[in-house]
Amino acid sequence: MRITRLRLENLRRHRALDLELARGLTVVRGPNESGKTTIQRAIELGLTRRVTSASADIDGLRSWGAGEEARPVVRIEFEQDEEDTTKAGFVEKVFRGPKGAVKMEYDGQSIGDPALADQVLAELTGVPTEAFFRSTASVRHHEVDDVSRDEGALKDRLQASISGADRGTSRARKKLEKALYDLNTKGDKNPGRLKVAEAAVTQALAGVELGEAALAQLERDRDRLSIARERRAEADGALAERRSLLEKARQAERLVVERDAAQEKFERYRTAVAVSDELAVMGESHPAKDPLPVLRTTLAKLRAIDGRLRELRAMLSGEVEVHYEVEAPEPRSWRPVAIVAIVLILAGIALAAAGQFAVVALPGGLGVPLAMVGGGLVLALVGRRQRISATGFQRQKQMRDIDIDRRLRGRSLLEQELQEAELEFANQHVSRMEVLAAQLEGLVGREPPDTLPGRRDSAALEVDQKSGALEALGPIAKEPRARERLEVEVKDSENEVEAARDEEANARAKVEQNPVDAEEVAALAERLAQEQERQAMLQRRARVYDLTLKAIDVAERATMRTATRYLEKHMVGDLAAVTDGRYRRVRVDDASLGIQVFAPERGDWVDVTALSQGTLDLVYLAARIGLVRLVTGDRRPPLVLDDPFVTLDDDRARRALELLRRVSADFQIIYLTTSDRYDAAADLVRVLDAPTAVDKEAAGAA
């Protein structure tokens, strides 16, 4: 990453600062209190500090005299080299505690999440934290030898630079050491987890040994209890099965009743549909010429009249009835002849009988009676003919009168009779319809006719469903009197269950009366197994922790050995160039990162702390540059140097600047200084103004 422009607001001395920076070496020069250190601090905050940080040092960075709402603002515009292209972006942070805000744009993305913005910046610079940045890429002249700052994070970054991942081994080491301490502590006041587990195992083992002595009798009692429980379980199962069958039988009875009701409902609605259809057909095809409503009105009137007649007849039923009869005279032409014939026949028969029994002496014998009978028969034949003649005459006369009457009535009377006949037929038609309507109302009440087919189909579906449900119940639904039989069996099963429960209760009472608590012994055995397992687990864990810690030590030593060899290789060239070949050999300690150089005067290795301050600054500057190269990998954070050459003479300062010129080909360098001796080597020089405000009141008083 290379910073192209830095803008500050309300940050210490800089109320508003707009600073353009070069891609290589930029010298920012200014006198004391011109704000050089503030610029270095602003870069650190802009690249590593979370905007929501509420630390006191952020409030201390506010410009003097700034308003209450004024907060420090850092805006960094940058360029990032990515493979064969260079991408531009910027990040702007407003430090306002929990209300802090960030805005970042890079590679076509706009980021407003503080955590995500810091993550992207860490990926671009290769610098994970602010402390790590100040230990490597951000150098103050009084901190140039402080490479051990945040040692754990530094070692992690050294490992990451080699392995390709930040493993956090220092944090893991601390956690492992603390875990091992918690496991292995042997003190009585604060015993470790292993000691606690050992004590628990001993206590549980003693309890188990005491319980095993009397466990035999308890086992026999428990066996009896187990057998009783099995019997009770079998009885419960049989009872549950019988109850299930009984419930099915009851359900079958309910389904039969419901099916019959549904069948009756179906028949009723089926009949109602047929009656409704017949009513509809009769309503559409009534025989009268008048409309059906008119006929119904007429019939209603006639029925009212008929009802009134019935009432009058009922009122007159108690009165004396008077009949007037007038008999028509019958023809008498044949009657005298018939009477004479009958008298003669009867008289002849009587005389014959009297003579036969000698009651009366008849002159001439039976001749007179026979003559009388014969004469009577002749007169009877004559009378009969006369009667037949009279009857035929009357019939002819009646037929003639009927024919004359029919001819006299004419066409109008015939039409009137036809209308009366039609009215009578219509009356019968309407009466039939009313009968059907009454039947329909008796079947379904006043339900609308158009709903009857749906009700019929619904009832048919219900019949099918109930029949299907009955089929699903199985043979129990077809068995007659199944419910009565199962009720008896359920009662017997309940008695068996009660007996089994009594047996189980007796067995349980014996177990409970036993002074040895099998449950407690079993619990102690389980507890012993658990405590032993926990102890074994803790022992395994301690071994794993110890092996892991040793493996971390081995890996860390290997990592640090690789890192220190890398540092030694790169520091040698830089240190030799700056010291003009005086120090050509460097040795870095793998564990402490302590640095030694080979002193030609002594012919031996010496610790750099024994050298002059200027030489010490050069050694640690070379170490920092090497560390930055190592830990950031292919990332290139900007190097911010606060005049680390202040203690150097002009000759070494010149050579140090040549080193920075070479380094600036890979890293952007921002060099803060009060001297102008570095201007000639810089790609860009920015000069800061000194503060001009003075205490005039104090000067006037003096």
Secondary structure, DSSP 4 states (H G I P E B T S, - for coil): -EEEEEEEEEETTEEEEEEE--SSEEEEE--TTSSHHHHHHHHHHHHH--TT---HHHHHTBPTT--TT---EEEEEEEEEETTEEEEEEEEEE--GGG-EEEEEETTEEE--HHHHHHHHHHHHS---HHHHHHTTEEETTSTT-TTTTHHHHHHHHHHHHHSS---HHHHHHHHHHHHHHHH---SSS--HHHHHHHHHHHHHHHHHHHHTTHHHHHHHHHHHHHHHHHHHHHHHHHHHHHHHHHHHHHHHHHHHHHHHHHHHHHHHHHHHHHHHHHHHHHHS-SSSS-HHHHHHHHHHHHHHHHHHHHHHHHHTTSPP-----PPPPP-SSHHHHHHHHHHHHHHHHHHHHHHTTSSPPTTTTHHHHHHHHHHHHHHHHHHHHHHHHHHHHHHHHHHHHHHHHHHHHHHHHHHHHHHHHHHHHHHHHHHHHHHHHHHHHHHTT--GGGHHHHHHHHHHHHHHHHHHHHHHGGGGTSTTHHHHHHHHHHHHHHHHHHHHHHHHHHHHHHHHSSS-HHHHHHHHHHHHHHHHHHHHHHHHHHHHHHHHHHHHHHHHHHHHHHHHHHHHHHHHHHHHHTTTS---EEE-TTT--EEEEETTTTEEEEGGGS-HHHHHHHHHHHHHHHHHHHHTT--PPEEEE-TTTTS-HHHHHHHHHHHHHHTTTS-EEEEES-STTGGG-SEEEEPPPP----HHHHHH-
